[in-house]
C-alpha cells in the first residue's frame, strides 16, 4: 500500500514505526493522562483510520485522545488522506519547512532525544550506551550530562510540576530489582530514556501533590543512573546524578531518599575517591536522615565504618558496626527486599564483611562473607565478585598470597564478559596493588588477566 492510500494518521504511524500493539499502548496512556475513558479502537477500526475508510470522525473522546497523541493536528486532519509529501502539523507557523530542512538544527544528542518519539529516543540512547562494558563512551556521557543538567534546571527553577501515573512509581522499583542481574549498560539505556520522559512531565504545570510524587520518581531514576554509571566506572558522572537525585528528593520533601542519595555518593567516594571524603559524606547523610531508622541509615553507618577502617581508625569504626547491626534488625521486610533503595540481608553481610576485611579481622570477615555468598542467587554477579575479591584480600593478609591470587583470578574468570564493568576491574586492580607478591606465578597470571 503506497503513502497516497494512507491518512495523515497512517503516515505518522509509519514514520514512527508503530504497529497496532504499540499504538494501542500509547493511546491508552494518552487516555489515562487526559482522564478519559479507554476508547482504544479495535484492530478493524484502527485499520479504517489508517486507510481513510471511515465516514465522518470518531466520537469526541477518541478525537481528543488522537489530538493529544499528535499535538498540532486536529482529528479531522489526521483522518484525511494525504499524498507522499512531508507532513507538517496543522498548527505549524511555517508550513513550507520540511524534515530535511529543520528550522533549528539540534545542538546536542540530548536535544535530539527531546525531539524524537519514545521509540527513536530509546534507540538512540541504546546506540550510545549498549556495548560499553568496561566504561561509557564520550558521546554517551555527553547525552547523560545534558539530560541531567536539564533536569537540574527544571528542579531548581520550576515552582509547579506535573501529574504522575502509578506506572512511573512502579518503574523505578522494576529497575531496582533488575539491578545485579542485568548488565548495567543495558539498564542505563532504559533508565536514561525514562528519565527524559519524567523531565518533560516536570516542566508541565500540575497540582503540587502530583509534582512531589513525580519528583520522587525522578530522584529514584537519578539514583539508578548514578548506580549504573558508577558500576561502569564513570564515577564523576555518577556523583552528578546523585546530586540531581538529591535536588529531586528535596523537592519531593523526602529526606530519607535525600539521605540515601548522599550515602550512594559516599559509596562512590569509597571506591573511587578517598576514605576521608566517603566518611565526611556518610556523616552528612546521618545528619539528613535524623533519628528515623531505615535502609539508608544502615548503609550510611557501614560506609562510615568502612571508611574509618581504611583510614586506620578501627576504634571509631567498631561502635558504628554495632549500631548498624542494631539498625538492620529494625528494618521492615519491604526494606530488606529492595536491593537498590532498601538494604537486603546479603548486601548488609557483604558490607559488614568488607569492614572486617579492612579492620584486619580475617576470621570475622571470612564467616560473614560465607553467609553472604550463600544468600546470593547465581543470577547476581556484581556483589558476589566483590566479596570474592575481599576474600582474596583476607588470604593475602593472612600470608597466603598464591591462594589469594588464585581466588581473585577465579572470581574474574567466572564472571561473564558483560559484567566485567569498570567497578569490578577497579576493585580487582586495587586488590593487586595492595596484595603484593606480584612476582609469584599466580600474581603474574592475575596481572596478565587485568591487562587482557
N, C-alpha and C positions, 0 to 999 in steps of 0.2 A: 504494500500500500504506500503510495507516494505522499509527500507532505501536502499536496493540493487536496487530498481527501481527508485531511485531519482538521480539527478545530484548533483554535489557539490553545485550548486546554491540552489537546493531544500533543501539539508541538512542544509545549512546555514540559510535559511529562517525558517526551522522548529526549529532550535536551538534558534533563536531569537523570536520565537512565532509570526511571521509576517504572516498575510494573504494578499490577493491581495490588499485590500484597503490601508493597512499600507505600503506595498511595493511600491504602486503607489505614495503615498505622498513622501516617501524617494527618490524614483527615480527622481521625478520631482525636488526635492530640489537639488539633485546632478547635474542634467542638468543645473539648474539655476546657481549653484556655478561654474560650468565649462564653463558657457556661451555657452551651446549647445542648439539646438532646442529641444523642448519637444518631445522625441521619446519614451515616455512611452508605453510599449506594451499593446495590448488589452488582455482580460482575456484568450482567447484561446492560444495566443502566449505565455503568461506567463506560462500557464499550460504545454506547449510543452518545455519551458526552464526548468521547474522543473523535467520533466519526461524523458528528453533526446530525445523526438520525434521531432527532428529538424535536418535538413541536413545542414551541414556547420555551419557558425557562422553568427550572425546578422550583419547589416551594421555597418560601422566604428563608428558612433556617439553612437549607442546603446552599442557597445563594450566598448567605452571609459567611458560611464556612469556606466556600470556594474563594470569595474575595479576601478572606483572612489568610488563606493559604498562598494566594498570589497577589500581594499588595500592588495597587496601581491599576488593576484590571477589574472591570465590572463583570458580573456573571454573564450578562448578555454578550459582552465582547469575548469572554472566554469560550463560550459555546458557539461562536460564529466560526464558519470555515475560513481558512487562511491559505495564502499561497506560500511559496518556499522562501520569501524574503525574510531578513532578520526581524525578529519580534521586538516591538517597543511597547512598553506599558502605556495604557491609555492616558495616564496622568503625567507622562514624561514631558517635561517642558521643551525638550529638544528631540522631536520625533525622527529627525533625519540621522541621528547618531546611531551607529551600528556597533555590534560587539567587537568588530575588528578595529574600530576607531573610538576607543574609550575617551570620555571627556577628561578623566583624570586617571593616569596610569598608576597602579598601586605602587607604593614606595617600598614596601617590605613584604616578606612572606606572610606576616601576620595580617596585613591589610587584605591580602588575598583570602585568608581564612574568613574574614568578616563578610566578604562579598559573594562567596560561593555558597551553594546549598550544603546541607549537612553531609551528604554522601561525598561530595567533592572535597569538602574541607577535611573530612576524616582520611580520604585517600591521600591528600597532600601531606598531612601530618605523618601518616604511616610511611610514606615515601621518604620522609626526612629522618624518622626515628627507627623504624624497624631495621634490624640488621646491625645495630650498634651494640654489640655485646660487651665490649671492654671499655666503651666510652660513648660519647654523644658527638655527632658531627657539629661543626661550627654553625651550619645552616639551621640545624635543629635547635641549638642553643639560642640563636637569634630569634627564632619563632617563639620559643618558650619565654624568653626575656620580654619580648614585645607584648605577648598576651598577658604576662604577669604585671608588667608596668601599666597596661591599660586598666587592669583590674585595680591596681593601687590607686590610680587617678579616680576611678569610679567610686571607690570606697571612701576616699579622702574628701571628695568634693560633692558627692551626691547626698541630698538630705532625705530623699524618699526613694523607694525602690519597688520591686515587682511582686506579683503573686507567685507562689511556687506550688508545684504539684507534689504529691506524696512520692511520686516516682523519683524525683530528684533526691529526696531524703533516703530512698532505698538504694540509689545508685552508688553513693559513697560506701554504704555497707557492703554492696556486692563487690566493689573493688577491694575493700579491706579483707574480705575472705578469699579473694584470689591471690592476695599477696603471699609470697613464699612458694606458691605452686606454679605460677605463670611467670616466665621471664620478665623482668622489669621493663625492658624496652617495648614489649608488646602492650603492657598495661599503660605505660606512659602515653602512648599514642591516643588511646581512648580517653584517658583522663584529661589530656590537654584539649581534645575536641569537645568534651562535655564542659570543661571549664569555660571555653569561649562562648558556649550557649548560655551558661549561667551569667556570664559577664553581660551579655545582651539584655537578659532579663533585669539585671540590677540597674541598667541605665533607663528603665521604664519607670513611670510613676505609678505606685501602688500603695495600698494601706501599709502602715509601718509594721503591723504584726506579721504580714507576709514577707516584708523585706528582711526582717530579723531571721525568719526561718531560712530564707534563701542565702543570707549572709553566712549562716551556719554551714549550709551545704558548700558554699564557696570556700570556707575555711577548711572543711574536710577534704575537698578536692585539691586545694593548695597543699595541704599536709601530705596527701598521697603523692602528688607530683614531686614534692621535696624528697619523700622517702625513696621513690623510684630513681630520681636524679642522683641521690646520694649513693644508692646501690650501684649505679652505673659509673660512679667516680666523679660526677660533676658536683663537687661539694660546695663551690661558691654559688652556683645556681640553686642548689638545694636550700642554702641559707636564705636566699632571696625569696624562695617560695614559702618558707616558714614565716618570714616577715610578712608577706602578703596574707598568709593564713591568720596571723595574729591580728592584723588590721580587721579582717572579716569577722573573726571571733569577738573582737572588742565591739564591733558594730552590732553584732548579734546579742551582746550582753552575756556571753558565755565565758566566764573566767576560767572554768575548768578546761575548756578547749584551748583558750589562750595560753594557759599554763602548760598544757600538753604540747603545744607547738614550740614553746620555749624549751621544753625538755628535749624535743626532737632536734632542735638546733644545737643543744648541748651535746647530744649524741654524735652529731656530725663533727663537732669540735673534738670530741674524744677520739674519733677515728682519724680525722684529717688535720686537726689543729693541735692545740696544746692542752694538757690536763688542767692547767690553771684556768684557761678560758672555759673549758667544759664545766669546771667546778663553779665558776662565777655565774654562768648561765643557769645551771641547775639550782643554785641558791636563789637566784632571781625568780625562778619558776615556783619555788616553795613559797615565796612571798606572795606571788599572784594567786596561788591555789588556796592559801589560807589554811583554816583548820579542817576543811572538808576533805575527807579521805576518799580517794578514787584511784583509778589506774595511773593517772599522771603522777600522783603522789608517790606510788611505789617505784615507778620508772625513774622519777627525779631523785629519790633517795639513793637508788642504786647507782645512778650516774655520778652523784656526788661522791659516793663511797669508792667507786671505781677510779674516779679522777684522783682522789686523795691517795689511794693505793699506789697509783703510778707516780705520784709525787713523793712517795716515801713517808707519808703521814698516816701510817696504819692505825695508830691510837685514835685518831679522829674518825677513821673510816668505820671501825668496828661498831660504835653506837648507832651509826646510820644504817648499818646492815641489820641490826636488831630492830630498829624502827621500821625498816622496810618489810621484814618478815611479819611483824605485828600488823602493819597496814594491809599487807597482801591477804592476811587471814580475814580481813573485814570486807574484802571486795565481794560484790554480788556475782551470781552465776553468769549473768549477762556480761559483766566486766571481764570475766575470765574466758569468755567465748570469742571475744573480738581481738584478733591479732594486731590490728593497726591502732584502734582508738581505745582498746581495753588493754589488758595485760594477762595473757594466758599463763597457766602454770609452767608450761615448758619454756616459755620466754623468761619468766621470772627465775627459773632454775639456771638457765644458761647465763643470765646476767649476774646472778649470785656466784656461779662458778667462775666467771671471769674476774670478779672481785677477789675471790680466794686465790686465783692464779697469780694475780699481781701483788697480793699480800704475801706470796710465798707459802701459802698454806696448801701444799700439794695434796695431802690426804683429803682434806675437806673439799678441795676443788674436784678431785677425781670422783668422789662419791656423788656430788651434785651433778657433775657432767654426765655420769652414767644414768642417773634418774632422768635427766632432761632428754637424753638421746632415746631412751625407752618411750618417751611420750610423743616424739615427733613421728608423724606418718612418713612413709617412704616417698610421698609425693612432694614433701617440703625439702628444699635444698639449702637455702642460704644459711639459716641459723645452725643447722647440724654441721655444715662445713666449718663455720667459725668455731663451733665448740670443739671439733676435732683438731683444729689448729691450736686452740687453747691447751688441749691435752698434750699436743706435741711440745708446747712451751713448758708444761709441767715436767715432761720427761727430760727435756734439755736441762732444766734447773735441778733435776734430781740426779744428774750425772750420767744420763743415758742418751747422748747426742745421736748415735746411729739410729736407735729406735725412734727418737724424736723426728728425725728427717724422714724415716720410712713412714711414720704415721702421717706427717704433713703431705708427703708425696701421694699416699693413698687417698687422703682427703681431696686433693685436687684432681687426681686422675679418675676418681669415681664420680666426679661432677660433670654433667652434660655441658658441652661447649657453650651453649647459650646462657648457662647460669654462671659461667666464669666471668663475672662482672668486675667492674673497677674496684668495688669494695672488697670482694674476695681476694683479688690479686694484691691489693694494698695490704690487707691483713697478712697474706702469705709472705709478702716482701718484708713486712715488719718482723715476722717470726724469724725469717732467715737472717735478718740483720742482728737480732738480739740473741739468737741461739748459739752463734759462734761455731767453731769447728767446721768451717766451710771446706777445709781441705780433705775431709773424710770422703770416701766414695759416695756415701749416701748424700752428703752435703753437696757434692759436685753434681750429682744426679738431680737434686732438687733445684739447684741454681740453673741448670740447663732447662728444666721444666718451666721455670719462671721466664726465661728468655724466649722459649718457644710459644 
